[in-house]
Amino acid sequence: MLRFILKLYTNTSIIAMRGELGRPTLKVLMYCKIIRYWLRILKIDENTIVYKCYKFQKNNIDLHRYDFWAKKVRALLQSYGFGEVWENQGVGNETVFLKLFKQRCIDIDMQCWTNDLSNSSRLATYCIFKKELILEQYLTCVDKPIFRIALCKFRTSSHLLKIEVGRWNNIPKKDRICDFCNLNVIEDEFHFLLVCPKFIDLRMKYIPSYYFNPPVIYKFKTILSSQNTSILRKLGRYIFLATKLREECYQN
């Protein structure tokens, strides 16, 4: 679904896609619904079948031969630091508690996303400029879809640069050399955006000279982290046109 929304290749990292959209996993919503339903059960008529089933599960929760729903609710609350809520079988202010529980789920989910990102060698470049699980501004301010998609593909390594294609084909990283210049360096996102002489005309037209004169990693991080609408729109245009020029050179 995320790949469809962002128009990315099927092998694009789910970690990067979630990062661009700033979305927590669906389990956050699922866990919140489970706890909300559990709180509802606690308040219903004790003579109903639902309540009697729950009471049976609670009273026999530690029987090893049964995998009760109530046992899973208890484990869920305990895993997120709310074991006392289970022991008390309820809370004072449900609205406040549910907001607190949801935020705890989101915080832990974000921490897991950060750990997954830092441990992904494939997303080493993405780690340079992406630090938080928030919606990226270019997705709302770059109004032309072709430029927005081009920028998204570039950021998430859903592209055909040698650094990525070489990974697909098990080519050693040191051999993923740019075909469009004689610098004898790896064709990665940094080289394509700020260095390769092949795209100097487009670069001078759409990217402020500060970023590529001289090109350094800090400036690469800065431009891809920019919140400036004008810069983001020009960046998307540059990536789209440079990618198109690159494809035309291969075809010829």
N, C-alpha and C positions, 0 to 999 in steps of 0.2 A: 504493500500500500504506500509506504513512504517513497519507494522508488518511483511509483507512478506519479505521486504528487510532485516530486522534484525532477522527473524526467531523466533518471540516471540509469546506468547499466545495471544489469541484474547481479553482477558480482561486486557492486559497490558496498563498502563496509556499512553495516547497520549502525555502528558506533558513530561514524561521521554523519550519517543521515539524521540520526537523533540529535546530534550536536547542532546541525544547521537549523532544525525546527524547534529545538529547545524542548523536546517532548520527553516526559518521563515514560517509563514502560507501562503497558496496560495493567500490569499487576498492581500498580498503585491504585488505580480505579477499582480493580477487583477486590483488593483487600479492604478498601473503604466501604464498599457495598456489603461485604461480609460482616464487618463490625456493626454497620448500621442495622442490618437485618437482625443480628444477635441482640442488639439493644431493644429492638421491637419485640422480640420473643419474650424478653424479660418482663414486659409490661402487659402481655395479653392475659386473658382469663386462664386461670390455672386448670380449668376443667376442659380446655380444648385439647384436641389430639396433639397438635403441634407442641404445646407446652409440656404435655405428659411425655412425649417422646424426648424432648430436650432434657427434662428432669431425669428420665431414665439414663440417658447418656451421661449426664453430669454425675449422677450417683455411682455410675459404673465406669467412670472415665479411665481408670487405670487398669482395667482388664485387658491383658495383652492380646487376647484373641480377637478383639474388636478395634477397628479403626474408625472411631466415632467422629462425626462432624464437630461435636463439642470439643473433642481433644484437639482438633486442628485449630479451632478458635482460640483455645487456651495457648497453644504453641505460638500462634500468630501474635497475640497480645504480649506474651513473654518475650518473643524475639525482638519486639520493637520497644521494650522497656516499660510495658504497661501491665506487668504481672499482677499488681495490686488491684487493677480494675477487674480482673477475673476473680480474684479472691473476694472482692466486695460485691461481685455480681451486679455491677452497675456503676453509674457515675452521677454526680450531682447535676451538672449542666451538660446535657448531651451535645448541644450545638458547639460549645467551647471545646469539649473533648474531641469531637469528630474533626474539628479544624486542626487541633493539636496533633491528632493521630495522622491526618493526611499530610501535614507538614513534615512530620517525622519520617513518613514513608518517602516523601519527595527528597528530603535531605539524604537519606540513606541511598536512595536510588541514584542521586547525583554523585555521591561518593563512589558508588560502584562504577558509574560511567567514567568518572575521572580515572579510576584505577585501570579500567579496561583500556582507556585511551593511552595512558602512559605505558602500558605493557604491550601495545600493538606496534611492532616494528614497521608494519605496512603504513601506519599513520604517523610516522616520525615527522614528516613535514607538516601535517595537520596540527600536531602538538605545538608547533612553533607559534601559531597565531590563534589557536582555539583553546580557551581556558575554562569557559563556563558553559553550562547547559542552558543556553538562552536562544531565542529566535534571532537569527541574523537579520540585520536591518536591510541588507540588499534585497532580501526576498519580498520586501514591501515597497522599497523605494526605486528599484530598477524596473521601470514600467514596461520596457520592451521584453517580451518573453524570451526571444532568442539570445539576448545579452544576459538576462538573468540566469537562464539555463546554462549558458557557457561559463559564467562565473561559478555557478554551483558545481558543475562538473570539474572545473579546475581545482576548486578548494577541496573537494572530496576525493581527488585522484581518480575520478571516473573519466579518464581521458586516454589519449593514445601517445603520450610522450614516451620516450624510450625507457625512462625510469619505471614506468608502470607496465608497458608491453614486455619489457625484458623480464619483469617478475613473473608474468604469465608464462613466458617461454623458458624459464629457468636459466636465463643468461646472467652471468656474474655481474654484479653491480658496476664494477670497474669497466666493463665492456659495453655499457649502455651509452655510448658516445653520440653526441649530437651530429647529425648528418649535414647540417646547414651552415657550419662555420669551421674554421681550422684551429679553434682553441683547444681541441682535444679534451673536452670535459664532458661530464655526464649531462645528458639532457633531462634535467629535472625541472620542477616548477620555478625555482629561483632563476635558473639559467634562461628558461623560456620567457619569463616575465621581465627580467631586468638586465640581462646580459647579452643574449645571442644577437650578433650583428645583423642577422638576417631580417630582424623585425625592428631595426633602429628607426625607420621612418614612421611606422605606426606608433612606436614607443614615444617618440618625440612629439607626436601629434596628440596622443591621448593620456600620457602619463607625465605628471610634473617632473621636471628634470632633477629635483631634489632626490627622488627615489632611486634613480639609476646613475647618478653622477656624484660620487661613485656608488656602485651597487654593493650593498652589504646586507647581511641577514637581518639586522635590526630594522632596516628600511623595508625589507620584504615583509617582516612581521607587522610593521606599522601600517603599510598600505592595505594589507589584507584584514587588518583589524579596524580599519577606518569606519567611522560613522557618518562621514561626510557624503551627502547624497550625490553631489557633483562628481567626486572622485570615484564613487562606486559605479556610477553610470558609465563613466569613461573607462573604468577598469573592465567592466563587462563588455563594452564595445571593443576594446583592444584585444581581449582574449578571444572573442568571437572572430574578429578579422584576422588575427595572427594565426589562429587555428585553421581558418579557411585557406590562408596563404600557404601554410605548411602542407595541407592536404593537396593543394594544387601543384606544389613543387614535387611531391611524391608521384602524382599522376603523370606529370610531364617527364 
